[in-house]
Amino acid sequence: MDTPVAKALRQWLAWPEILADPLQTAAEGVWTRADEILPGVLFRPGTIVIAAWGETIWHGRVHWDYSEIDLLWVESVGEPITVPDPAVAYDVEALATRIADLAAERLAHSERSTSAARGAVREAASASLEGVMADFRATLAEAVAAGRRDRAAARDALGLLNDLPAKQRQRILGAPAASGLFRLARLAAPPGREH
């Protein structure tokens, strides 16, 4: 079953592998520097990666410029990812027309009674709305999975602070960004430490 909103949300929420401005182009594609590869990412030339620049998420195939070793080229694969408005992805008029057409088709093969009309409309509506509900369920599942992934990453980051000397740990924990990590991790103190 096609789930356009969930698919777009999954791609938009994915963690990027490189930072690259899709508008920063030349004949070879989009260029970026090797230092824009995010930590922990390894790939081979030709690999399709998730690239990000601000709120823009897009896919690209990477290759190195061997004449300038710190230059990385990214050939765009498709358009930047946008999460469609469900009202656009599922046009109400188009759904209503589909339901009416399916109901009329089913009524043409029935005894045309009121109960037959109700049954035909109910079947047509169920068939038409099944895809919308599948996409809605899948979209919620993507959002929950991304939230859990990000919460686990925040907990891991806070847990790593336990290995630092107390003075450094306190300085980091006192920074405004740390409060965001605690909120994201849903913790009041780093894991493994007393309040």
Secondary structure, DSSP 8 states (H G I E B T S, - for coil): ---HHHHHHHHHHS--SEE--TT-EETTEEEEEGGGB-TT----TT-EEEEEETTEEEEEEEEE-TTSTTEEEEEE-SS-B----HHHHT-HHHHHHHHHHHHHHHHHTS---HHHHHHHHHHHHHHHHHHHHHHHHHHHHHHHHHHHHHHHHHHHHHHHGGGS-HHHHHHHHTSHHHHHHHHHHT-SS-TTS--
